[in-house]
Amino acid sequence: MPIRQTLYLFLSIVGLLTTWYFNFQHMSDTETTLFTFNLMEFLRDGFSNAAASSLSSDLFIGAAGASLFIIFEGR
C-alpha cells in the first residue's frame, strides 16, 4: 500500500477512535441512561464557551466546505 494511502488509513482510524472516545464520554457524563445521545444537548455543549465555539464553528464550516467539494467534484 502506498505511503499516502497508509497515512490516510492511519488518520482515519485515529480520528474515529478519538472522536468516539469523547462522544462516549459525553454520553456517559450527561445522560441518566448509559450511552444515550441527545443531539441538541450535544450541539449546545459544543458552544458552551469561546474555545469550544471556535472549534465547533471551524469544524462545521470545514465540513460544509468539504461536503460541497465532494458533491461538486464527484459529478
Secondary structure, 3 states (H helix, E strand, C coil): CCHHHHHHHHHHHHHHHHHHHHHHHHHHHHCCCCCCCCHHHHHHHCCCCHHHHHHHHHHHHHHHHHHHHHHHHHC
